[in-house]
Amino acid sequence: MRRTRSVINLCTVSDLGDRRAQKKAQTRELVRTTAHRLFASRGFDAVTIADVAREADVAVQTVFNHFTTKEDLFFDGRVPWVEGIAAAVRDRAVGVSPLSALRAYLLAFMTRQLTSMSCPDQRDYWVTLDASPTLRTFERRLVFTSERRLAEALLAAWQQPAEGGECAPPNPAISARLTAAMWLAAVRVLLVENRVRVRDGLEATEAAEAAEVLGDRLLGYMQTGFGSFHGLVGEPSDLPELPEDRRAG
């Protein structure tokens, strides 16, 4: 009898925890969807956390319990690429080189982003983002975070045995940072420019197709030239010393 009562109590506690977690997830989703709707209709800078709380019928502290800043609230669930780009390199299939995996991911990502602008909700997201200096600054920080994650993933990959016919560069640390910066900069330019073209009336699918063709060609050139370019970097001991007056410190 005592054992039965203990099992019942354990089930009750477990059920209570599940209900609390479900309630917490529902509240988070309510706050997020309410905020995204207000941001789209009024503009990001015109909406306060108090406005979101009032519209969602929750306390202001409840909003902050789920989201640290208003920028976090805006971007929540919308930027899987921050971690996804590096993950594409880390989790690539056996026999696929790091740059081949990166190229495939970036092209697919860019196509999805531009094609999604045919959806009103997604178009509202981009319009709201581009209209807010605060959001554009925050987005650049997200890009930098993604770039740093990608550089770390490339460095780790190049420290392993070569795959897919791609040899590691002689100075992998510097090459990883250069590659991450250049490849993400190229894709970002294509995305931003084509977002403007779609807002100006170009069909989203047409912009996506044009960007994919150009992006594939551009990243292809960068991948093909990878060996000769990174050969210029050389081993750390091969790098020329800076003149005395240009050294840090």
MDAnalysis code that builds the backbone (N, CA, C; Angstrom):
import MDAnalysis as mda
import numpy as np

u = mda.Universe.empty(747, n_residues=249, atom_resindex=np.repeat(np.arange(249), 3), trajectory=True)
u.add_TopologyAttr("name", ["N", "CA", "C"] * 249)
u.add_TopologyAttr("resid", np.arange(1, 250))
u.add_TopologyAttr("resname", ["MET", "ARG", "ARG", "THR", "ARG", "SER", "VAL", "ILE", "ASN", "LEU", "CYS", "THR", "VAL", "SER", "ASP", "LEU", "GLY", "ASP", "ARG", "ARG", "ALA", "GLN", "LYS", "LYS", "ALA", "GLN", "THR", "ARG", "GLU", "LEU", "VAL", "ARG", "THR", "THR", "ALA", "HIS", "ARG", "LEU", "PHE", "ALA", "SER", "ARG", "GLY", "PHE", "ASP", "ALA", "VAL", "THR", "ILE", "ALA", "ASP", "VAL", "ALA", "ARG", "GLU", "ALA", "ASP", "VAL", "ALA", "VAL", "GLN", "THR", "VAL", "PHE", "ASN", "HIS", "PHE", "THR", "THR", "LYS", "GLU", "ASP", "LEU", "PHE", "PHE", "ASP", "GLY", "ARG", "VAL", "PRO", "TRP", "VAL", "GLU", "GLY", "ILE", "ALA", "ALA", "ALA", "VAL", "ARG", "ASP", "ARG", "ALA", "VAL", "GLY", "VAL", "SER", "PRO", "LEU", "SER", "ALA", "LEU", "ARG", "ALA", "TYR", "LEU", "LEU", "ALA", "PHE", "MET", "THR", "ARG", "GLN", "LEU", "THR", "SER", "MET", "SER", "CYS", "PRO", "ASP", "GLN", "ARG", "ASP", "TYR", "TRP", "VAL", "THR", "LEU", "ASP", "ALA", "SER", "PRO", "THR", "LEU", "ARG", "THR", "PHE", "GLU", "ARG", "ARG", "LEU", "VAL", "PHE", "THR", "SER", "GLU", "ARG", "ARG", "LEU", "ALA", "GLU", "ALA", "LEU", "LEU", "ALA", "ALA", "TRP", "GLN", "GLN", "PRO", "ALA", "GLU", "GLY", "GLY", "GLU", "CYS", "ALA", "PRO", "PRO", "ASN", "PRO", "ALA", "ILE", "SER", "ALA", "ARG", "LEU", "THR", "ALA", "ALA", "MET", "TRP", "LEU", "ALA", "ALA", "VAL", "ARG", "VAL", "LEU", "LEU", "VAL", "GLU", "ASN", "ARG", "VAL", "ARG", "VAL", "ARG", "ASP", "GLY", "LEU", "GLU", "ALA", "THR", "GLU", "ALA", "ALA", "GLU", "ALA", "ALA", "GLU", "VAL", "LEU", "GLY", "ASP", "ARG", "LEU", "LEU", "GLY", "TYR", "MET", "GLN", "THR", "GLY", "PHE", "GLY", "SER", "PHE", "HIS", "GLY", "LEU", "VAL", "GLY", "GLU", "PRO", "SER", "ASP", "LEU", "PRO", "GLU", "LEU", "PRO", "GLU", "ASP", "ARG", "ARG", "ALA", "GLY"])
u.atoms.positions = np.array([
    [0.832, -1.207, 0.000],
    [0.000, 0.000, 0.000],
    [0.868, 1.259, 0.000],
    [1.925, 1.241, 0.850],
    [2.818, 2.388, 0.937],
    [3.544, 2.598, -0.389],
    [3.942, 1.489, -1.039],
    [4.645, 1.582, -2.322],
    [3.734, 2.170, -3.397],
    [2.455, 1.752, -3.376],
    [1.486, 2.276, -4.346],
    [1.305, 3.769, -4.173],
    [1.213, 4.209, -2.888],
    [1.037, 5.633, -2.612],
    [2.261, 6.424, -3.083],
    [3.461, 5.870, -2.930],
    [4.686, 6.548, -3.367],
    [4.699, 6.711, -4.873],
    [4.273, 5.672, -5.591],
    [4.223, 5.745, -7.054],
    [3.234, 6.801, -7.497],
    [2.086, 6.851, -6.820],
    [1.065, 7.851, -7.158],
    [1.599, 9.258, -6.924],
    [2.311, 9.452, -5.805],
    [2.868, 10.763, -5.497],
    [3.903, 11.184, -6.539],
    [4.754, 10.230, -6.964],
    [5.761, 10.531, -7.978],
    [5.103, 10.928, -9.282],
    [4.040, 10.217, -9.654],
    [3.320, 10.553, -10.894],
    [2.688, 11.920, -10.799],
    [2.160, 12.248, -9.614],
    [1.513, 13.554, -9.432],
    [2.535, 14.684, -9.572],
    [3.702, 14.509, -8.947],
    [4.760, 15.521, -9.041],
    [5.225, 15.669, -10.484],
    [5.388, 14.537, -11.182],
    [5.817, 14.582, -12.586],
    [4.792, 15.286, -13.448],
    [3.514, 14.969, -13.243],
    [2.449, 15.609, -14.017],
    [2.419, 17.106, -13.750],
    [2.624, 17.487, -12.487],
    [2.615, 18.899, -12.127],
    [3.755, 19.628, -12.819],
    [4.955, 18.995, -12.852],
    [6.088, 19.603, -13.539],
    [5.827, 19.752, -15.024],
    [5.203, 18.744, -15.633],
    [4.883, 18.801, -17.056],
    [3.905, 19.934, -17.344],
    [2.906, 20.081, -16.476],
    [1.913, 21.149, -16.690],
    [2.540, 22.522, -16.549],
    [3.447, 22.656, -15.600],
    [4.125, 23.943, -15.410],
    [4.994, 24.278, -16.622],
    [5.709, 23.277, -17.128],
    [6.551, 23.499, -18.305],
    [5.694, 23.865, -19.513],
    [4.554, 23.201, -19.652],
    [3.661, 23.492, -20.764],
    [3.089, 24.899, -20.648],
    [2.691, 25.271, -19.427],
    [2.167, 26.614, -19.185],
    [3.221, 27.678, -19.484],
    [4.476, 27.407, -19.080],
    [5.567, 28.342, -19.331],
    [5.808, 28.505, -20.821],
    [5.782, 27.396, -21.562],
    [5.991, 27.444, -23.014],
    [4.854, 28.200, -23.698],
    [3.631, 28.002, -23.223],
    [2.483, 28.700, -23.806],
    [2.574, 30.196, -23.557],
    [2.997, 30.576, -22.358],
    [3.144, 32.004, -22.052],
    [4.231, 32.633, -22.914],
    [5.354, 31.929, -23.066],
    [6.450, 32.435, -23.899],
    [5.978, 32.645, -25.332],
    [5.243, 31.678, -25.859],
    [4.756, 31.795, -27.236],
    [3.753, 32.937, -27.374],
    [2.897, 33.113, -26.372],
    [1.926, 34.213, -26.394],
    [2.650, 35.556, -26.426],
    [3.645, 35.714, -25.570],
    [4.403, 36.971, -25.519],
    [5.103, 37.215, -26.856],
    [5.719, 36.183, -27.393],
    [6.456, 36.341, -28.650],
    [5.538, 36.700, -29.805],
    [4.465, 35.983, -29.996],
    [3.557, 36.269, -31.120],
    [2.901, 37.635, -30.971],
    [2.583, 38.006, -29.743],
    [2.000, 39.334, -29.507],
    [2.997, 40.426, -29.864],
    [4.236, 40.257, -29.422],
    [5.274, 41.245, -29.711],
    [5.532, 41.349, -31.200],
    [5.639, 40.226, -31.894],
    [5.909, 40.259, -33.326],
    [4.783, 40.964, -34.082],
    [3.551, 40.766, -33.638],
    [2.428, 41.447, -34.282],
    [2.496, 42.950, -34.052],
    [2.814, 43.363, -32.839],
    [2.919, 44.797, -32.536],
    [4.090, 45.434, -33.276],
    [5.223, 44.742, -33.322],
    [6.386, 45.274, -34.036],
    [6.055, 45.490, -35.516],
    [5.335, 44.552, -36.102],
    [5.000, 44.648, -37.528],
    [4.018, 45.776, -37.807],
    [3.103, 46.013, -36.891],
    [2.070, 47.023, -37.138],
    [2.505, 48.437, -36.752],
    [3.361, 48.575, -35.719],
    [3.730, 49.900, -35.227],
    [5.199, 50.266, -35.491],
    [6.028, 49.254, -35.726],
    [7.463, 49.489, -35.818],
    [8.135, 49.131, -34.513],
    [9.337, 48.615, -34.590],
    [10.033, 48.127, -33.400],
    [10.255, 49.220, -32.375],
    [10.757, 50.375, -32.802],
    [11.133, 51.433, -31.862],
    [9.927, 52.077, -31.184],
    [8.744, 51.935, -31.785],
    [7.549, 52.553, -31.215],
    [6.867, 51.679, -30.169],
    [7.280, 50.435, -30.053],
    [6.653, 49.488, -29.127],
    [7.551, 49.303, -27.902],
    [6.953, 49.349, -26.724],
    [7.690, 49.130, -25.487],
    [7.352, 47.751, -24.922],
    [8.175, 47.299, -23.988],
    [7.889, 46.034, -23.305],
    [6.556, 46.128, -22.565],
    [6.264, 47.307, -22.016],
    [4.981, 47.496, -21.329],
    [3.816, 47.319, -22.303],
    [3.976, 47.797, -23.535],
    [2.936, 47.610, -24.548],
    [2.702, 46.121, -24.809],
    [3.779, 45.382, -24.922],
    [3.679, 43.937, -25.181],
    [2.985, 43.251, -24.018],
    [3.399, 43.588, -22.799],
    [2.809, 42.965, -21.616],
    [1.314, 43.260, -21.524],
    [0.950, 44.496, -21.777],
    [-0.458, 44.878, -21.705],
    [-1.285, 44.143, -22.766],
    [-0.752, 44.057, -23.976],
    [-1.476, 43.404, -25.059],
    [-1.605, 41.896, -24.820],
    [-0.582, 41.304, -24.218],
    [-0.607, 39.860, -23.941],
    [-1.291, 39.533, -22.616],
    [-1.641, 40.574, -21.863],
    [-2.297, 40.420, -20.560],
    [-1.414, 39.651, -19.573],
    [-0.151, 40.059, -19.530],
    [0.781, 39.493, -18.551],
    [1.526, 40.645, -17.882],
    [2.242, 40.343, -16.810],
    [3.033, 41.368, -16.139],
    [4.294, 41.672, -16.944],
    [4.806, 42.877, -16.791],
    [6.052, 43.256, -17.463],
    [7.175, 42.310, -17.073],
    [7.221, 41.937, -15.784],
    [8.266, 41.030, -15.312],
    [8.169, 39.667, -15.996],
    [6.949, 39.263, -16.343],
    [6.776, 37.987, -17.047],
    [7.473, 38.023, -18.395],
    [7.381, 39.139, -19.082],
    [8.063, 39.284, -20.371],
    [9.570, 39.142, -20.172],
    [10.098, 39.824, -19.160],
    [11.544, 39.767, -18.918],
    [11.985, 38.397, -18.397],
    [11.074, 37.644, -17.809],
    [11.417, 36.292, -17.372],
    [11.746, 35.388, -18.569],
    [11.181, 35.728, -19.713],
    [11.370, 34.905, -20.910],
    [12.370, 35.520, -21.897],
    [12.469, 36.848, -21.911],
    [13.322, 37.530, -22.887],
    [14.104, 38.642, -22.192],
    [15.419, 38.586, -22.356],
    [16.284, 39.537, -21.651],
    [16.099, 40.962, -22.153],
    [15.992, 41.134, -23.473],
    [15.858, 42.463, -24.075],
    [14.763, 42.456, -25.130],
    [14.377, 43.638, -25.557],
    [13.372, 43.751, -26.615],
    [13.922, 43.211, -27.933],
    [15.225, 43.376, -28.149],
    [15.851, 42.838, -29.365],
    [15.807, 41.304, -29.372],
    [16.063, 40.698, -28.216],
    [15.962, 39.238, -28.112],
    [14.546, 38.780, -28.450],
    [13.581, 39.530, -28.010],
    [12.179, 39.211, -28.278],
    [11.871, 39.299, -29.766],
    [12.412, 40.290, -30.428],
    [12.166, 40.455, -31.866],
    [12.779, 39.307, -32.671],
    [14.006, 38.928, -32.340],
    [14.716, 37.941, -33.147],
    [14.441, 36.497, -32.721],
    [13.748, 36.301, -31.609],
    [13.545, 34.943, -31.106],
    [12.858, 34.057, -32.151],
    [13.463, 32.904, -32.419],
    [12.907, 31.959, -33.377],
    [13.116, 32.325, -34.828],
    [13.830, 33.409, -35.096],
    [13.978, 33.901, -36.463],
    [15.398, 33.842, -36.998],
    [16.353, 33.466, -36.180],
    [17.753, 33.497, -36.621],
    [18.470, 32.170, -36.344],
    [17.944, 31.076, -36.883],
    [18.629, 29.788, -36.671],
    [20.014, 29.754, -37.303],
    [20.266, 30.672, -38.230],
    [21.552, 30.702, -38.924],
    [22.710, 31.091, -38.009],
    [22.425, 31.732, -36.882],
    [23.511, 32.144, -35.989],
    [24.344, 30.928, -35.581],
    [23.693, 29.836, -35.257],
    [24.392, 28.598, -34.923],
    [24.409, 27.626, -36.095],
    [23.436, 27.759, -36.996],
    [23.270, 26.788, -38.074],
    [24.405, 26.754, -39.077],
    [25.018, 27.899, -39.351],
    [26.100, 27.941, -40.338],
    [27.291, 27.123, -39.858],
    [27.682, 27.320, -38.612],
    [28.793, 26.538, -38.056],
    [28.416, 25.069, -37.952],
    [27.162, 24.793, -37.589],
    [26.709, 23.408, -37.460],
    [26.790, 22.677, -38.791],
    [26.572, 23.400, -39.894],
    [26.658, 22.771, -41.217],
    [28.063, 22.234, -41.475],
    [29.063, 22.925, -40.958],
    [30.452, 22.464, -41.103],
    [30.735, 21.330, -40.132],
    [30.326, 21.507, -38.886],
    [30.611, 20.489, -37.866],
    [29.909, 19.162, -38.164],
    [28.653, 19.231, -38.638],
    [27.826, 18.038, -38.797],
    [27.761, 17.543, -40.241],
    [28.707, 17.954, -41.057],
    [28.690, 17.549, -42.465],
    [28.835, 16.036, -42.602],
    [28.357, 15.510, -43.722],
    [28.441, 14.071, -43.969],
    [29.889, 13.649, -44.183],
    [30.156, 12.395, -43.920],
    [31.505, 11.845, -44.127],
    [31.885, 11.984, -45.595],
    [33.095, 12.457, -45.842],
    [33.574, 12.614, -47.207],
    [33.286, 13.961, -47.827],
    [32.507, 14.796, -47.129],
    [32.199, 16.143, -47.621],
    [33.171, 17.125, -46.987],
    [33.801, 17.953, -47.794],
    [34.777, 18.910, -47.264],
    [34.071, 20.038, -46.511],
    [34.761, 20.704, -45.586],
    [34.159, 21.812, -44.842],
    [33.595, 22.907, -45.740],
    [34.335, 23.300, -46.778],
    [33.859, 24.385, -47.634],
    [32.700, 23.951, -48.531],
    [32.664, 22.703, -48.932],
    [31.534, 22.211, -49.718],
    [30.263, 22.222, -48.876],
    [30.381, 21.801, -47.624],
    [29.231, 21.825, -46.720],
    [28.781, 23.256, -46.463],
    [29.744, 24.143, -46.273],
    [29.428, 25.550, -46.025],
    [28.747, 26.173, -47.237],
    [29.276, 25.913, -48.406],
    [28.704, 26.463, -49.640],
    [27.270, 26.006, -49.840],
    [27.007, 24.715, -49.647],
    [25.658, 24.178, -49.824],
    [24.689, 24.804, -48.830],
    [25.119, 24.948, -47.588],
    [24.237, 25.529, -46.569],
    [23.918, 26.986, -46.881],
    [24.935, 27.759, -47.209],
    [24.722, 29.185, -47.444],
    [23.819, 29.438, -48.644],
    [23.967, 28.659, -49.699],
    [23.120, 28.832, -50.876],
    [21.671, 28.490, -50.552],
    [21.461, 27.391, -49.841],
    [20.101, 27.001, -49.466],
    [19.487, 28.025, -48.506],
    [20.293, 28.495, -47.571],
    [19.829, 29.500, -46.609],
    [19.418, 30.785, -47.317],
    [20.247, 31.253, -48.226],
    [19.955, 32.494, -48.936],
    [18.677, 32.358, -49.773],
    [18.520, 31.224, -50.423],
    [17.326, 30.991, -51.232],
    [16.075, 30.985, -50.361],
    [16.137, 30.307, -49.212],
    [14.983, 30.266, -48.306],
    [14.624, 31.655, -47.803],
    [15.640, 32.409, -47.420],
    [15.392, 33.737, -46.872],
    [14.682, 34.635, -47.879],
    [15.143, 34.626, -49.113],
    [14.551, 35.510, -50.123],
    [13.198, 34.993, -50.590],
    [13.061, 33.693, -50.762],
    [11.773, 33.138, -51.177],
    [10.701, 33.415, -50.137],
    [11.086, 33.384, -48.862],
    [10.105, 33.589, -47.785],
    [9.512, 34.989, -47.792],
    [10.137, 35.918, -48.510],
    [9.601, 37.280, -48.547],
    [8.297, 37.366, -49.324],
    [7.890, 36.285, -49.992],
    [6.576, 36.250, -50.629],
    [5.472, 36.075, -49.574],
    [5.876, 35.664, -48.366],
    [4.934, 35.520, -47.252],
    [4.808, 36.866, -46.539],
    [3.591, 37.376, -46.341],
    [3.411, 38.696, -45.709],
    [4.086, 38.816, -44.345],
    [3.989, 37.781, -43.513],
    [4.592, 37.857, -42.177],
    [6.105, 38.012, -42.262],
    [6.711, 37.257, -43.171],
    [8.163, 37.335, -43.308],
    [8.581, 38.672, -43.914],
    [7.781, 39.155, -44.857],
    [8.097, 40.456, -45.445],
    [8.007, 41.549, -44.379],
    [6.998, 41.464, -43.501],
    [6.861, 42.427, -42.404],
    [8.092, 42.393, -41.503],
    [8.607, 41.192, -41.280],
    [9.808, 41.038, -40.445],
    [10.975, 41.815, -41.037],
    [11.224, 41.641, -42.331],
    [12.351, 42.322, -42.973],
    [12.137, 43.832, -43.021],
    [10.914, 44.253, -43.311],
    [10.623, 45.692, -43.374],
    [10.852, 46.332, -42.003],
    [10.373, 45.655, -40.958],
    [10.550, 46.173, -39.601],
    [12.029, 46.241, -39.233],
    [12.760, 45.200, -39.587],
    [14.191, 45.154, -39.281],
    [14.931, 46.288, -39.994],
    [14.694, 46.431, -41.279],
    [15.422, 47.436, -42.060],
    [15.072, 48.864, -41.650],
    [13.885, 49.044, -41.054],
    [13.453, 50.389, -40.661],
    [14.002, 50.812, -39.304],
    [14.626, 49.891, -38.577],
    [15.082, 50.201, -37.224],
    [16.608, 50.154, -37.122],
    [17.262, 51.286, -36.869],
    [18.717, 51.288, -36.653],
    [19.125, 50.386, -35.493],
    [18.292, 50.330, -34.467],
    [18.587, 49.485, -33.306],
    [18.657, 48.017, -33.706],
    [17.685, 47.568, -34.494],
    [17.660, 46.172, -34.929],
    [18.794, 45.864, -35.896],
    [19.111, 46.802, -36.765],
    [20.202, 46.554, -37.717],
    [21.529, 46.403, -36.978],
    [21.708, 47.208, -35.935],
    [22.926, 47.092, -35.126],
    [22.974, 45.748, -34.418],
    [21.841, 45.326, -33.875],
    [21.779, 44.042, -33.176],
    [22.010, 42.894, -34.155],
    [21.476, 43.030, -35.359],
    [21.662, 41.982, -36.364],
    [23.138, 41.846, -36.720],
    [23.849, 42.970, -36.813],
    [25.287, 42.911, -37.114],
    [26.036, 42.166, -36.015],
    [25.598, 42.343, -34.779],
    [26.215, 41.599, -33.678],
    [25.946, 40.106, -33.819],
    [24.748, 39.753, -34.267],
    [24.428, 38.344, -34.499],
    [25.289, 37.773, -35.626],
    [25.499, 38.575, -36.665],
    [26.353, 38.140, -37.770],
    [27.774, 37.903, -37.270],
    [28.258, 38.795, -36.428],
    [29.619, 38.633, -35.882],
    [29.712, 37.364, -35.033],
    [28.656, 37.105, -34.239],
    [28.639, 35.879, -33.436],
    [28.664, 34.656, -34.341],
    [27.872, 34.682, -35.402],
    [27.842, 33.569, -36.354],
    [29.200, 33.396, -37.030],
    [29.825, 34.506, -37.372],
    [31.151, 34.465, -38.007],
    [32.180, 33.830, -37.078],
    [32.120, 34.180, -35.806],
    [33.060, 33.607, -34.841],
    [32.816, 32.104, -34.674],
    [31.546, 31.711, -34.604],
    [31.221, 30.279, -34.496],
    [31.714, 29.524, -35.730],
    [31.535, 30.121, -36.906],
    [31.973, 29.467, -38.139],
    [33.485, 29.311, -38.165],
    [34.200, 30.350, -37.767],
    [35.661, 30.267, -37.737],
    [36.125, 29.147, -36.812],
    [35.466, 29.004, -35.676],
    [35.823, 27.935, -34.740],
    [35.558, 26.564, -35.364],
    [34.434, 26.440, -36.081],
    [34.096, 25.158, -36.704],
    [35.073, 24.819, -37.828],
    [35.454, 25.815, -38.620],
    [36.415, 25.577, -39.697],
    [37.774, 25.185, -39.137],
    [38.201, 25.866, -38.097],
    [39.482, 25.551, -37.487],
    [39.500, 24.114, -36.972],
    [38.412, 23.730, -36.300],
    [38.329, 22.360, -35.778],
    [38.345, 21.346, -36.923],
    [37.650, 21.664, -38.021],
    [37.597, 20.751, -39.163],
    [38.961, 20.614, -39.826],
    [39.673, 21.713, -39.956],
    [40.977, 21.687, -40.624],
    [42.068, 21.069, -39.763],
    [41.779, 20.854, -38.507],
    [42.742, 20.179, -37.633],
    [42.571, 18.660, -37.667],
    [41.545, 18.216, -38.436],
    [41.300, 16.793, -38.615],
    [41.866, 16.355, -39.972],
    [41.966, 15.041, -40.231],
    [42.420, 14.567, -41.540],
    [41.561, 15.135, -42.661],
    [42.172, 15.464, -43.802],
    [41.481, 16.103, -44.920],
    [40.356, 15.215, -45.452],
    [39.226, 15.886, -45.840],
    [38.094, 15.179, -46.417],
    [37.672, 15.889, -47.700],
    [37.106, 15.140, -48.618],
    [36.540, 15.733, -49.821],
    [37.564, 16.405, -50.705],
    [38.824, 15.987, -50.636],
    [39.854, 16.568, -51.494],
    [40.289, 17.955, -51.092],
    [39.923, 18.392, -49.888],
    [40.259, 19.747, -49.445],
    [41.332, 19.678, -48.371],
    [42.509, 20.162, -48.693],
    [43.617, 20.144, -47.739],
    [43.512, 21.333, -46.792],
    [43.940, 21.114, -45.561],
    [43.927, 22.202, -44.590],
    [44.947, 23.262, -44.981],
    [44.646, 24.525, -44.730],
    [45.607, 25.592, -45.036],
    [46.796, 25.522, -44.092],
    [47.924, 26.106, -44.485],
    [49.126, 26.043, -43.643],
    [48.989, 26.793, -42.328],
    [48.152, 27.830, -42.290],
    [47.913, 28.564, -41.046],
    [46.409, 28.551, -40.785],
    [45.885, 27.451, -40.250],
    [44.433, 27.281, -40.153],
    [43.717, 28.316, -39.298],
    [44.337, 28.820, -38.259],
    [43.661, 29.784, -37.386],
    [43.327, 31.073, -38.138],
    [44.324, 31.635, -38.822],
    [44.085, 32.857, -39.588],
    [43.166, 32.582, -40.778],
    [43.384, 31.478, -41.456],
    [42.576, 31.142, -42.622],
    [41.117, 30.933, -42.245],
    [40.860, 30.338, -41.083],
    [39.488, 30.117, -40.642],
    [38.765, 31.445, -40.431],
    [39.440, 32.397, -39.805],
    [38.819, 33.705, -39.567],
    [38.609, 34.454, -40.870],
    [39.588, 34.402, -41.777],
    [39.448, 35.072, -43.066],
    [38.306, 34.462, -43.888],
    [38.247, 33.147, -43.924],
    [37.210, 32.468, -44.695],
    [35.828, 32.793, -44.148],
    [35.669, 32.717, -42.830],
    [34.374, 33.020, -42.219],
    [33.944, 34.446, -42.540],
    [34.866, 35.385, -42.416],
    [34.538, 36.792, -42.665],
    [34.168, 37.033, -44.123],
    [34.945, 36.487, -45.046],
    [34.715, 36.755, -46.470],
    [33.452, 36.062, -46.987],
    [33.252, 34.817, -46.610],
    [32.088, 34.091, -47.118],
    [30.786, 34.676, -46.570],
    [30.753, 34.998, -45.285],
    [29.526, 35.561, -44.716],
    [29.276, 36.976, -45.224],
    [30.329, 37.733, -45.465],
    [30.156, 39.075, -46.018],
    [29.548, 39.007, -47.415],
    [30.006, 38.075, -48.228],
    [29.488, 37.932, -49.592],
    [28.008, 37.591, -49.573],
    [27.634, 36.641, -48.729],
    [26.226, 36.224, -48.656],
    [25.368, 37.345, -48.082],
    [25.870, 38.055, -47.102],
    [25.098, 39.147, -46.499],
    [24.814, 40.252, -47.527],
    [25.804, 40.586, -48.345],
    [25.592, 41.608, -49.377],
    [24.496, 41.161, -50.353],
    [24.563, 39.920, -50.784],
    [23.551, 39.410, -51.709],
    [22.160, 39.424, -51.071],
    [22.087, 39.072, -49.814],
    [20.798, 39.061, -49.122],
    [20.221, 40.472, -48.971],
    [21.036, 41.381, -48.461],
    [20.555, 42.738, -48.202],
    [20.133, 43.425, -49.497],
    [20.943, 43.308, -50.544],
    [20.620, 43.952, -51.809],
    [19.352, 43.383, -52.420],
    [19.165, 42.093, -52.328],
    [17.977, 41.482, -52.913],
    [16.738, 41.690, -52.056],
    [16.906, 41.885, -50.761],
    [15.776, 42.270, -49.931],
    [15.221, 43.610, -50.414],
    [16.110, 44.525, -50.726],
    [15.689, 45.842, -51.227],
    [14.966, 45.691, -52.567],
    [15.470, 44.839, -53.428],
    [14.848, 44.631, -54.737],
    [13.443, 44.063, -54.591],
    [13.249, 43.163, -53.648],
    [11.912, 42.602, -53.428],
    [10.967, 43.669, -52.886],
    [11.458, 44.478, -51.947],
    [10.618, 45.559, -51.424],
    [10.232, 46.545, -52.525],
    [11.110, 46.685, -53.519],
    [10.843, 47.619, -54.612],
    [9.957, 47.019, -55.703],
    [9.543, 45.759, -55.526],
    [8.591, 45.189, -56.461],
    [8.999, 43.918, -57.171],
    [10.255, 43.506, -57.067],
    [10.690, 42.277, -57.724],
    [10.078, 41.077, -57.008],
    [9.654, 40.077, -57.779],
    [9.112, 38.856, -57.182],
    [10.166, 38.182, -56.327],
    [9.743, 37.690, -55.163],
    [10.688, 37.062, -54.241],
    [11.371, 35.856, -54.867],
    [10.613, 35.040, -55.604],
    [11.214, 33.852, -56.220],
    [12.241, 34.239, -57.281],
    [11.970, 35.326, -58.001],
    [12.913, 35.782, -59.014],
    [14.200, 36.285, -58.370],
    [14.064, 37.020, -57.283],
    [15.245, 37.510, -56.564],
    [16.050, 36.341, -56.004],
    [15.341, 35.341, -55.470],
    [16.014, 34.179, -54.892],
    [16.803, 33.413, -55.955],
    [16.199, 33.230, -57.133],
    [16.873, 32.504, -58.214],
    [18.119, 33.246, -58.695],
    [17.992, 34.568, -58.855],
    [19.134, 35.365, -59.308],
    [20.256, 35.345, -58.271],
    [19.886, 35.471, -57.002],
    [20.896, 35.471, -55.936],
    [21.577, 34.109, -55.833],
    [20.822, 33.040, -56.032],
    [21.406, 31.701, -55.943],
    [22.431, 31.469, -57.055],
    [22.093, 31.913, -58.278],
    [23.016, 31.743, -59.397],
    [24.308, 32.523, -59.151],
    [24.149, 33.792, -58.772],
    [25.334, 34.622, -58.525],
    [26.110, 34.121, -57.319],
    [25.382, 33.743, -56.261],
    [26.038, 33.257, -55.060],
    [26.805, 31.972, -55.294],
    [26.216, 31.066, -56.074],
    [26.896, 29.804, -56.368],
    [28.177, 30.064, -57.155],
    [28.102, 30.986, -58.098],
    [29.277, 31.316, -58.900],
    [30.358, 31.971, -58.030],
    [29.930, 32.902, -57.181],
    [30.878, 33.622, -56.328],
    [31.544, 32.689, -55.320],
    [30.741, 31.897, -54.612],
    [31.306, 30.976, -53.625],
    [32.137, 29.889, -54.303],
    [31.745, 29.526, -55.522],
    [32.528, 28.560, -56.275],
    [33.920, 29.087, -56.578],
    [34.002, 30.345, -57.001],
    [35.307, 30.958, -57.254],
    [36.136, 31.006, -55.958],
    [35.476, 31.351, -54.872],
    [36.188, 31.455, -53.600],
    [36.679, 30.080, -53.139],
    [35.865, 29.064, -53.370],
    [36.283, 27.721, -52.979],
    [37.417, 27.213, -53.868],
    [37.302, 27.471, -55.172],
    [38.342, 27.032, -56.099],
    [39.675, 27.714, -55.794],
    [39.611, 28.994, -55.438],
    [40.832, 29.745, -55.148],
    [41.324, 29.584, -53.729],
    [40.654, 28.705, -52.970],
    [40.992, 28.535, -51.551],
    [42.467, 28.187, -51.350],
    [42.959, 27.202, -52.101],
    [44.330, 26.741, -51.897],
    [45.359, 27.810, -52.166],
    [45.240, 28.488, -53.316],
    [46.235, 29.501, -53.667],
    [46.143, 30.709, -52.748],
    [44.919, 31.087, -52.360],
    [44.774, 32.247, -51.482],
    [45.396, 31.979, -50.119],
    [45.055, 30.840, -49.525],
    [45.554, 30.577, -48.173],
    [47.026, 30.189, -48.173],
    [47.555, 29.843, -49.358],
    [48.987, 29.632, -49.450],
    [49.747, 30.924, -49.204],
    [49.076, 32.053, -49.470],
    [49.713, 33.349, -49.227],
    [49.869, 33.621, -47.734],
    [48.970, 33.020, -46.943],
    [49.033, 33.265, -45.499],
    [50.267, 32.616, -44.899],
    [50.529, 31.364, -45.330],
    [51.743, 30.676, -44.891],
    [51.702, 30.252, -43.437],
    [52.770, 29.582, -43.052],
    [52.925, 29.202, -41.652],
    [53.206, 30.449, -40.818],
    [52.823, 30.407, -39.506],
    [53.107, 31.571, -38.648],
    [54.558, 32.013, -38.717],
    [55.494, 31.057, -38.817],
    [56.910, 31.421, -38.858],
    [57.320, 32.028, -40.190],
    [56.455, 31.829, -41.238],
    [56.776, 32.362, -42.554],
    [56.321, 33.806, -42.738],
    [55.452, 34.281, -41.820],
    [54.904, 35.629, -41.981],
    [55.987, 36.658, -41.714],
    [56.056, 37.689, -42.543],
    [57.079, 38.713, -42.338],
    [56.823, 39.506, -41.068],
    [57.875, 39.920, -40.421],
    [57.717, 40.731, -39.230],
    [57.354, 42.151, -39.614],
    [56.512, 42.760, -38.755],
    [56.133, 44.151, -38.988],
    [57.317, 45.058, -38.648],
    [57.416, 46.192, -39.328],
    [58.441, 47.162, -38.939],
    [58.262, 47.563, -37.483],
    [59.323, 47.984, -36.846],
    [59.315, 48.308, -35.425],
    [58.228, 49.312, -35.070],
    [58.049, 50.323, -35.948],
    [57.093, 51.389, -35.621],
    [55.646, 50.979, -35.844],
    [55.381, 49.758, -36.385],
    [54.008, 49.330, -36.626],
    [53.585, 48.197, -35.708],
    [54.460, 47.795, -34.805],
    [54.108, 46.723, -33.890],
    [53.230, 47.253, -32.771],
    [52.314, 46.367, -32.318],
    [51.432, 46.766, -31.220],
    [52.219, 46.814, -29.926],
    [51.737, 47.635, -29.026],
    [52.369, 47.676, -27.712],
    [53.182, 48.924, -27.505],
])
